[in-house]
Amino acid sequence: MVQRDKKISSKNRAATGKTENSSPRFYYKGSRLKQLRAFCYAVKYGTLTRAAEALFLSQPSVSLQLSALEAELACTLVERRRRRITLTSEGQTLYELARPLVEGLEGLDDLFAQTRGAGRSTLDIACGNSTIQYLLPDMVAAFRSQHDKVHMNLHNVTGTDGLALLRSDEVDFAVGSMVDVPIDLSYETLYHFDPLLIMPLDHALADKPEITLEDLSPFGLILPPKRLTTYRLVDLVFQKRKVPYHVAIEVGGWEVIKQYVAMGLGISIVTGMCISETDRERLAVRNLRAYFPQRSYGVVMRKGKVLSAEARAFIDLIRPGLFPRQDWF
């Protein structure tokens, strides 16, 4: 009987990972990767049921994996509130550490195939129309000269749609301008552009030595639609300084705005990125950095995302150095 009890005790220690000289270790089906995958999927999908569907497991199996992980780490990682789960502070810390590891392992096959040259590699970038038209052409050309076998997809989307593509992993990263950066994303600023006042060459303010915000008040502005960042920034500055202003025309696209200004239909405040030397031949251009903030452009990524070799190569290429015009005006 004593011998049988010893065997049972040994069997229990093996099942829990506990030995006489070690602290307790609890493994459900003996795989830390399974536990971390269950944990990351539960956080990603918000419920154990949806995580189980994504993992092709039963809901109790996912629950056991989570419980085993919590027991192993001796802390509570998630709080179960009805059907949904929320992260504790310890859970948030672990999620930020574990997510890139889990995603890296899950994407290992694709990365390995790309490294071996099997199949055609692709690079998906979310970017707005202005970024595609003014910022990226030289950069894309330089990248293509070095990586001509990479198929590039430039997704022309608005800011909100670009964030949705990032979060669903439909793009590798985004290139554009951000004012408020969501907590789940990272933003690396690469270039800055001054705010510029543009007006017809014969405009009343064209020869004025110093232009103030009050000087702009009598003249109708031509601005992008209200939903876009430029309009909101212009409005914020005028409101903050309590200077009245009025918008004569709302229209999308810097090229259209420049054309309308040249025709004498109003004045505008644009980003320096869109002004060329040719534009200066038909427009009077003045720097308004004293009143309006610079616009930054850079790379937006989902935190913890494992980038492909092509994505890393493109980001390294577009960092200031090869393209030093980071303070255009």
C-alpha positions as CSV (number, residue, x, y, z in Angstrom):
1,M,0.0,0.0,0.0
2,V,2.8,2.4,0.9
3,Q,4.6,1.5,-2.4
4,R,1.3,2.3,-4.3
5,D,0.9,5.6,-2.6
6,K,4.5,6.5,-3.5
7,K,3.8,5.7,-7.2
8,I,0.6,7.9,-7.1
9,S,2.5,10.7,-5.5
10,S,5.3,10.5,-8.1
11,K,2.7,10.5,-10.9
12,N,1.0,13.6,-9.4
13,R,4.3,15.4,-9.2
14,A,5.1,14.6,-12.8
15,A,1.7,15.9,-13.9
16,T,2.1,19.2,-12.2
17,G,5.8,19.6,-12.9
18,K,6.6,19.6,-9.2
19,T,9.6,17.9,-7.8
20,E,10.9,17.8,-4.2
21,N,13.5,20.4,-5.0
22,S,11.4,22.8,-7.2
23,S,8.5,25.1,-7.0
24,P,5.1,24.0,-8.4
25,R,4.8,24.2,-12.2
26,F,1.3,23.6,-13.7
27,Y,1.0,22.7,-17.4
28,Y,-2.2,21.8,-19.2
29,K,-1.1,19.3,-21.8
30,G,2.5,20.4,-21.2
31,S,2.8,23.2,-23.7
32,R,3.6,26.8,-22.9
33,L,3.1,27.8,-26.5
34,K,-0.5,26.5,-26.4
35,Q,-1.1,28.4,-23.2
36,L,0.2,31.7,-24.7
37,R,-1.7,31.2,-27.9
38,A,-4.9,30.6,-26.0
39,F,-4.2,33.7,-23.9
40,C,-3.4,36.0,-26.9
41,Y,-6.4,34.8,-28.9
42,A,-8.7,35.3,-25.9
43,V,-7.4,38.9,-25.6
44,K,-7.6,39.5,-29.3
45,Y,-11.2,38.2,-29.7
46,G,-12.5,39.3,-26.3
47,T,-14.3,36.1,-25.4
48,L,-13.2,32.5,-24.8
49,T,-15.8,31.2,-27.2
50,R,-14.5,33.3,-30.1
51,A,-10.9,32.5,-29.2
52,A,-11.8,28.8,-29.2
53,E,-13.4,29.1,-32.7
54,A,-10.3,30.7,-34.1
55,L,-8.1,28.1,-32.5
56,F,-10.4,25.2,-33.6
57,L,-10.6,24.1,-29.9
58,S,-13.4,23.7,-27.4
59,Q,-14.2,26.6,-25.1
60,P,-13.3,24.5,-22.0
61,S,-9.9,23.7,-23.5
62,V,-9.1,27.4,-23.9
63,S,-10.3,28.0,-20.4
64,L,-8.0,25.3,-19.0
65,Q,-5.1,26.7,-20.9
66,L,-5.7,30.1,-19.4
67,S,-6.1,28.7,-15.9
68,A,-2.9,26.7,-16.2
69,L,-1.0,29.7,-17.4
70,E,-2.3,31.8,-14.5
71,A,-1.3,29.0,-12.0
72,E,2.1,28.7,-13.6
73,L,2.8,32.4,-13.3
74,A,1.0,32.7,-10.0
75,C,-1.1,35.7,-10.9
76,T,-4.4,36.7,-12.4
77,L,-4.1,37.6,-16.1
78,V,-7.8,38.2,-17.1
79,E,-11.0,39.0,-15.4
80,R,-14.0,37.2,-16.6
81,R,-17.0,39.5,-16.8
82,R,-20.0,37.6,-18.1
83,R,-19.0,36.5,-21.5
84,R,-16.2,39.0,-22.1
85,I,-12.7,39.1,-20.6
86,T,-10.6,42.1,-19.6
87,L,-6.9,42.2,-18.9
88,T,-5.4,42.9,-15.5
89,S,-2.2,44.9,-15.3
90,E,-0.2,41.7,-15.2
91,G,-2.2,40.4,-18.2
92,Q,-1.4,43.6,-20.2
93,T,2.3,43.2,-19.5
94,L,2.3,39.6,-20.5
95,Y,0.2,40.3,-23.6
96,E,2.7,42.9,-24.9
97,L,5.5,40.4,-24.4
98,A,3.8,37.3,-25.7
99,R,1.9,38.7,-28.8
100,P,5.0,39.2,-31.0
101,L,6.3,35.8,-30.0
102,V,3.1,34.0,-30.8
103,E,2.6,35.9,-34.1
104,G,6.2,35.4,-35.0
105,L,5.9,31.6,-34.6
106,E,2.6,31.5,-36.5
107,G,4.1,33.5,-39.4
108,L,7.3,31.5,-39.5
109,D,6.2,29.4,-42.5
110,D,5.5,32.4,-44.6
111,L,8.7,34.3,-43.6
112,F,10.7,31.1,-44.3
113,A,9.2,30.7,-47.7
114,Q,9.9,34.3,-48.6
115,T,13.5,34.0,-47.4
116,R,14.0,31.0,-49.6
117,G,12.5,32.9,-52.5
118,A,9.5,30.5,-52.8
119,G,6.6,32.4,-54.3
120,R,6.2,36.1,-54.9
121,S,6.7,38.3,-51.9
122,T,4.4,41.2,-51.3
123,L,4.4,44.5,-49.4
124,D,1.1,46.1,-48.4
125,I,1.1,49.7,-47.2
126,A,-1.8,51.9,-46.2
127,C,-1.5,55.5,-47.2
128,G,-3.7,58.5,-48.1
129,N,-3.9,60.1,-51.5
130,S,-1.5,63.0,-50.5
131,T,1.1,60.6,-49.2
132,I,0.9,58.6,-52.4
133,Q,1.1,61.6,-54.6
134,Y,3.7,63.8,-52.9
135,L,5.8,61.8,-50.4
136,L,6.1,58.3,-51.7
137,P,7.0,58.5,-55.4
138,D,10.8,58.8,-55.0
139,M,10.8,56.4,-52.1
140,V,8.8,53.7,-54.1
141,A,11.2,54.2,-57.0
142,A,14.2,53.7,-54.8
143,F,12.7,50.6,-53.2
144,R,11.8,49.1,-56.6
145,S,15.3,49.6,-57.9
146,Q,16.6,47.4,-55.0
147,H,13.6,45.0,-54.7
148,D,12.1,44.6,-58.2
149,K,10.6,41.2,-57.4
150,V,8.5,42.5,-54.5
151,H,4.9,43.1,-55.4
152,M,3.8,46.4,-53.8
153,N,0.2,47.2,-52.9
154,L,-0.4,50.9,-52.0
155,H,-3.8,51.0,-50.4
156,N,-5.3,54.4,-50.9
157,V,-7.4,54.9,-47.8
158,T,-8.5,57.5,-45.3
159,G,-7.0,57.6,-41.8
160,T,-9.8,55.6,-40.2
161,D,-9.8,52.9,-42.9
162,G,-6.0,52.7,-42.7
163,L,-6.2,52.0,-39.0
164,A,-8.7,49.3,-39.6
165,L,-6.4,47.6,-42.2
166,L,-3.6,47.8,-39.7
167,R,-5.6,46.2,-36.9
168,S,-6.8,43.4,-39.1
169,D,-3.3,42.7,-40.4
170,E,-4.3,43.4,-44.0
171,V,-1.3,45.7,-44.4
172,D,2.2,45.6,-43.1
173,F,2.2,49.2,-41.9
174,A,0.9,52.6,-42.8
175,V,2.6,55.8,-43.9
176,G,1.0,59.1,-43.1
177,S,0.3,61.8,-40.6
178,M,-1.0,61.3,-37.1
179,V,-2.0,63.7,-34.4
180,D,-3.4,61.3,-31.8
181,V,-1.8,57.9,-31.6
182,P,-4.0,55.0,-30.3
183,I,-2.5,52.9,-27.5
184,D,-2.3,49.8,-29.6
185,L,-0.3,51.5,-32.4
186,S,3.2,52.9,-32.6
187,Y,4.1,56.0,-34.7
188,E,7.7,56.8,-35.8
189,T,7.9,60.4,-37.1
190,L,10.2,60.6,-40.1
191,Y,9.5,64.0,-41.9
192,H,8.1,67.4,-41.0
193,F,6.5,69.9,-43.2
194,D,5.8,73.6,-42.5
195,P,2.3,75.1,-42.9
196,L,2.2,77.5,-45.8
197,L,-0.2,80.2,-46.8
198,I,-0.9,80.2,-50.6
199,M,-2.6,83.0,-52.5
200,P,-2.7,84.5,-56.0
201,L,0.4,86.4,-57.1
202,D,-1.6,89.6,-57.2
203,H,-3.3,89.1,-53.8
204,A,-3.5,92.1,-51.3
205,L,-1.3,90.2,-48.8
206,A,1.3,89.0,-51.4
207,D,3.7,91.9,-50.8
208,K,3.0,92.4,-47.0
209,P,6.3,92.0,-45.1
210,E,4.7,90.3,-42.0
211,I,1.4,88.4,-42.2
212,T,-0.5,87.8,-39.0
213,L,-3.5,85.5,-38.3
214,E,-5.7,88.6,-38.1
215,D,-4.6,89.5,-41.7
216,L,-6.3,86.3,-43.0
217,S,-9.6,87.0,-41.3
218,P,-11.3,89.0,-44.2
219,F,-10.4,86.5,-46.9
220,G,-12.3,83.3,-47.7
221,L,-10.3,80.1,-47.1
222,I,-10.3,77.1,-49.4
223,L,-9.8,74.0,-47.2
224,P,-10.2,70.2,-47.3
225,P,-13.4,68.8,-45.9
226,K,-14.2,69.1,-42.2
227,R,-13.6,65.4,-41.5
228,L,-9.9,65.7,-42.4
229,T,-7.1,66.7,-40.1
230,T,-6.1,69.9,-41.9
231,Y,-9.5,71.5,-41.5
232,R,-9.6,70.6,-37.8
233,L,-6.1,72.0,-37.1
234,V,-6.9,75.3,-38.9
235,D,-10.1,75.7,-36.9
236,L,-8.3,74.9,-33.7
237,V,-5.7,77.6,-34.2
238,F,-8.2,80.3,-35.1
239,Q,-10.5,79.4,-32.2
240,K,-7.7,79.3,-29.7
241,R,-6.5,82.8,-30.7
242,K,-10.1,84.0,-31.0
243,V,-9.6,85.3,-34.5
244,P,-12.7,85.1,-36.8
245,Y,-12.4,83.3,-40.1
246,H,-14.7,81.9,-42.8
247,V,-14.4,79.0,-45.2
248,A,-15.4,79.9,-48.8
249,I,-14.9,76.5,-50.4
250,E,-14.5,73.0,-49.0
251,V,-12.9,70.7,-51.5
252,G,-10.7,67.6,-51.4
253,G,-7.2,67.3,-53.0
254,W,-4.3,69.7,-52.7
255,E,-4.0,70.0,-56.5
256,V,-7.6,71.2,-56.8
257,I,-7.1,73.6,-53.9
258,K,-3.9,75.1,-55.5
259,Q,-5.8,75.5,-58.8
260,Y,-8.7,77.3,-57.2
261,V,-6.4,79.6,-55.3
262,A,-4.5,80.4,-58.5
263,M,-7.8,81.3,-60.1
264,G,-8.4,83.9,-57.3
265,L,-11.3,82.0,-55.6
266,G,-9.7,82.3,-52.2
267,I,-6.6,81.6,-50.1
268,S,-5.5,78.4,-48.4
269,I,-3.3,77.0,-45.7
270,V,-1.5,73.8,-47.0
271,T,1.3,71.5,-45.9
272,G,4.7,72.2,-47.5
273,M,4.8,68.7,-48.8
274,C,2.5,69.6,-51.7
275,I,4.2,72.8,-52.9
276,S,6.7,72.5,-55.8
277,E,8.9,75.0,-57.5
278,T,6.4,75.1,-60.4
279,D,3.7,76.1,-57.9
280,R,5.7,79.1,-56.8
281,E,5.6,80.5,-60.3
282,R,1.8,80.9,-60.1
283,L,1.2,81.3,-56.3
284,A,2.5,83.6,-53.6
285,V,3.7,81.3,-50.8
286,R,4.4,82.4,-47.2
287,N,5.4,80.4,-44.2
288,L,2.9,80.3,-41.3
289,R,4.9,78.2,-38.9
290,A,4.6,81.0,-36.3
291,Y,0.9,80.2,-36.0
292,F,0.3,76.7,-37.2
293,P,2.1,73.5,-36.1
294,Q,4.2,71.5,-38.5
295,R,2.7,68.3,-40.0
296,S,4.6,65.2,-39.3
297,Y,4.6,62.1,-41.5
298,G,5.9,58.8,-40.6
299,V,5.3,55.0,-40.2
300,V,2.4,53.6,-38.3
301,M,2.6,50.0,-37.0
302,R,0.5,47.8,-34.8
303,K,2.4,47.2,-31.6
304,G,4.0,43.7,-31.4
305,K,3.6,43.1,-35.1
306,V,6.4,41.0,-36.7
307,L,7.4,42.8,-39.9
308,S,8.5,40.9,-43.0
309,A,12.0,41.4,-44.4
310,E,10.5,43.5,-47.2
311,A,8.6,45.8,-44.8
312,R,11.8,46.3,-42.7
313,A,13.8,47.1,-45.8
314,F,11.3,49.7,-47.0
315,I,11.1,51.4,-43.6
316,D,14.9,51.5,-43.3
317,L,15.1,53.0,-46.8
318,I,12.6,55.9,-46.2
319,R,14.2,57.0,-42.9
320,P,15.8,60.5,-43.3
321,G,19.2,60.3,-44.9
322,L,18.5,59.0,-48.4
323,F,15.6,61.5,-48.5
324,P,16.8,64.4,-46.4
325,R,14.0,66.8,-47.2
326,Q,12.5,66.4,-43.8
327,D,11.7,70.1,-43.2
328,W,10.1,71.1,-46.6
329,F,8.6,74.5,-46.9
